[in-house]
Amino acid sequence: MQFYGEKTYSGAINRALKEAVRQARIKDLVSLFGKVEWEGDLGEMREDHKFDDAWERVDSAKSGT
């Protein structure tokens, strides 16, 4: 109960079970590294990024230029 900051025993048990499921899902994802094939053009995706101009405006506003 102290570890998770839960006030009740059942709350701590439920939180621990949710964490166990989360960890199992992460482990399953790790097993997919190198097995999933991706097709696309990363350079093209980056060029088409619609937020680049907005970030430049934010950066120039922060620097005062």
Residue frames relative to the residue before (quaternion, step in Angstrom):
aa qw qx qy qz dx dy dz
M 1.0000 0.0000 0.0000 0.0000 0.00 0.00 0.00
Q 0.6636 0.5047 -0.3093 0.4574 3.58 0.98 -0.79
F 0.6292 0.5669 -0.3343 0.4135 3.56 0.95 -0.88
Y 0.7690 0.3391 -0.1754 0.5127 3.57 0.87 -0.95
G 0.4370 -0.7088 0.4547 0.3160 3.57 1.21 -0.21
E 0.4124 0.7062 -0.4694 0.3330 3.54 1.18 0.54
K 0.4499 -0.7109 0.4822 0.2443 3.54 -1.12 0.70
T 0.7744 0.2765 -0.1525 0.5483 3.57 1.17 -0.49
Y 0.6240 -0.5434 0.4176 0.3755 3.53 -1.28 0.51
S 0.6765 0.4854 -0.3027 0.4639 3.59 0.89 -0.90
G 0.6121 0.5426 -0.3474 0.4585 3.59 1.07 -0.64
A 0.6577 0.5020 -0.3003 0.4747 3.57 1.01 -0.86
I 0.6450 0.5127 -0.3182 0.4689 3.59 0.98 -0.81
N 0.6579 0.5026 -0.3116 0.4663 3.60 0.90 -0.90
R 0.6554 0.5046 -0.3132 0.4666 3.59 0.94 -0.84
A 0.6530 0.5117 -0.3137 0.4619 3.60 0.96 -0.84
L 0.6519 0.5051 -0.3178 0.4679 3.59 0.99 -0.77
K 0.6359 0.5150 -0.3285 0.4716 3.59 0.99 -0.78
E 0.6504 0.5112 -0.3104 0.4683 3.57 1.00 -0.81
A 0.6288 0.5309 -0.3324 0.4608 3.59 1.02 -0.76
V 0.6513 0.4970 -0.3097 0.4826 3.59 0.98 -0.83
R 0.6380 0.5298 -0.3270 0.4531 3.59 0.96 -0.84
Q 0.6657 0.5023 -0.2953 0.4661 3.58 0.94 -0.91
A 0.6392 0.5209 -0.3253 0.4630 3.60 1.01 -0.76
R 0.6476 0.5084 -0.3192 0.4693 3.59 1.01 -0.78
I 0.6306 0.5217 -0.3311 0.4696 3.57 1.00 -0.78
K 0.6414 0.5219 -0.3206 0.4619 3.58 0.95 -0.84
D 0.6409 0.5173 -0.3203 0.4681 3.58 1.01 -0.78
L 0.6435 0.5182 -0.3254 0.4600 3.60 1.00 -0.77
V 0.6338 0.5380 -0.3314 0.4461 3.57 0.96 -0.83
S 0.6398 0.5404 -0.3304 0.4352 3.59 1.02 -0.70
L 0.6395 0.5402 -0.3245 0.4404 3.62 1.23 -0.33
F 0.4533 0.6980 -0.4606 0.3085 3.62 1.19 -0.27
G 0.8192 0.2062 -0.1855 0.5019 3.55 -0.84 1.05
K 0.6786 0.4940 -0.2906 0.4593 3.60 1.22 -0.13
V 0.6658 0.4622 -0.2954 0.5058 3.58 1.23 -0.35
E 0.2416 -0.7838 0.5594 0.1195 3.54 -0.75 1.06
W 0.1315 -0.7928 0.5934 0.0449 3.55 -0.82 1.05
E 0.1147 -0.7745 0.6197 0.0551 3.54 -0.99 0.89
G 0.4248 0.6770 -0.5206 0.3002 3.53 -0.84 0.98
D 0.3977 -0.6820 0.5578 0.2559 3.51 -1.35 0.13
L 0.2973 -0.7955 0.5034 0.1593 3.55 -0.15 1.30
G 0.6155 0.5530 -0.3425 0.4452 3.60 1.03 -0.74
E 0.6618 0.4978 -0.2933 0.4777 3.55 0.99 -0.88
M 0.6376 0.5242 -0.3272 0.4601 3.56 0.98 -0.79
R 0.6695 0.4955 -0.3007 0.4646 3.58 0.96 -0.81
E 0.6450 0.5191 -0.3243 0.4575 3.61 1.00 -0.75
D 0.7058 0.4577 -0.2528 0.4780 3.54 1.08 -0.71
H 0.3916 0.7397 -0.4742 0.2731 3.59 1.24 0.13
K 0.3266 -0.8020 0.4766 0.1514 3.55 -0.52 1.17
F 0.6739 0.5130 -0.3007 0.4385 3.60 1.18 -0.30
D 0.4104 0.7385 -0.4650 0.2647 3.61 1.20 -0.11
D 0.6732 0.4919 -0.3012 0.4627 3.60 0.87 -0.93
A 0.6388 0.5266 -0.3311 0.4528 3.57 0.98 -0.79
W 0.6589 0.4983 -0.3161 0.4664 3.60 0.95 -0.80
E 0.6226 0.5358 -0.3424 0.4562 3.58 1.03 -0.73
R 0.6465 0.5106 -0.3168 0.4701 3.58 1.00 -0.79
V 0.6412 0.5124 -0.3215 0.4722 3.59 1.00 -0.80
D 0.6658 0.5075 -0.3052 0.4539 3.58 0.89 -0.92
S 0.6810 0.4732 -0.3020 0.4702 3.61 0.91 -0.85
A 0.6215 0.5280 -0.3483 0.4622 3.60 1.08 -0.61
K 0.6506 0.5119 -0.3146 0.4645 3.59 1.02 -0.75
S 0.7265 0.4293 -0.2451 0.4773 3.57 0.97 -0.83
G 0.4661 -0.7081 0.4224 0.3208 3.57 1.28 -0.23
T 0.5436 0.6150 -0.4093 0.3985 3.58 1.19 0.35
